[in-house]
Amino acid sequence: MHKTLRPLSTLSSHASTTSRLASLQHHISPLSSSAAPKMPLIPSTMSSNKPRVILGLMTFGPPGTESKGGRITKLDDYNKCLDYLQQQGYNEVDTARAYIGGQQEGFTAQAKWQDRGLTLATKCYPVNPGDHSPEKLRASLEKSLQELGTKCVDIFYLHAPDRSVPFEKTMEACNELFKEGKFVKLGLSNFAAWEVSECWNIANERGWVKPSIYQAMYNAITRDIEKELIPCCRK
């Protein structure tokens, strides 16, 4: 189970592809840019007891991708899963450029996620050193947008830290992409607490888009993030 944590005292959950998992989400501050694209965005559940559920798409892929992690590989079955998710009142999905060998996002486009009114997050994983350089980060996000058939996603995550590139360069690149309207909110995943703090402070000091969402492995057994990362996000 993944848990999406938000700095500024915000918590939410990320469900696996085979189960529906939930926790409370709290409200986060609104976007500072009035020019930001209007997307479905993340619903606030501060005043509601309804749990927040996100469908992770890591094992949804087109036919022939079983060796790349595909478990649900028929478009009809994928649509049935999305139908069920939405019938329960949930509309959030989470994908990544790296999922299913780079084929997941295109499969989600085939399922017409935008026509469904889904909120979507994608990510850029640094497979190789330098993947979070300004040029490669841009190329990754633009490829994601092309595959998804959209000009903007609701959430764009740095899937893990690329320590071969100074965080300042990566955060500046994210800010440029944000100003161009390619994503609405910036998130971090698999960063250490000190790295979250450094990225946030760099962006805050320079007036750049700040990471406001964190996604981590967190469940009843895996609780390491309670020591440093959750307190860091709450600050």
Sequence and secondary structure as in RCSB ss.txt:
>XXXX:A:sequence
MHKTLRPLSTLSSHASTTSRLASLQHHISPLSSSAAPKMPLIPSTMSSNKPRVILGLMTFGPPGTESKGGRITKL
DDYNKCLDYLQQQGYNEVDTARAYIGGQQEGFTAQAKWQDRGLTLATKCYPVNPGDHSPEKLRASLEKSLQELGT
KCVDIFYLHAPDRSVPFEKTMEACNELFKEGKFVKLGLSNFAAWEVSECWNIANERGWVKPSIYQAMYNAITRDI
EKELIPCCRK
>XXXX:A:secstr
 EEEEETTTEEEEEB SSS   B        S TTS         TT    B EEE TTB  TT GGGT SB  H
HHHHHHHHHHHHTT  EEE  TTGGGGTHHHHHHHTTTTTTT EEEEEE  SSTTTTSHHHHHHHHHHHHHHHT 
S EEEEEE S  TTS HHHHHHHHHHHHHTTSEEEEEEES  HHHHHHHHHHHHHHT   EEEEEEE SSS  GG
GTTHHHHHH 
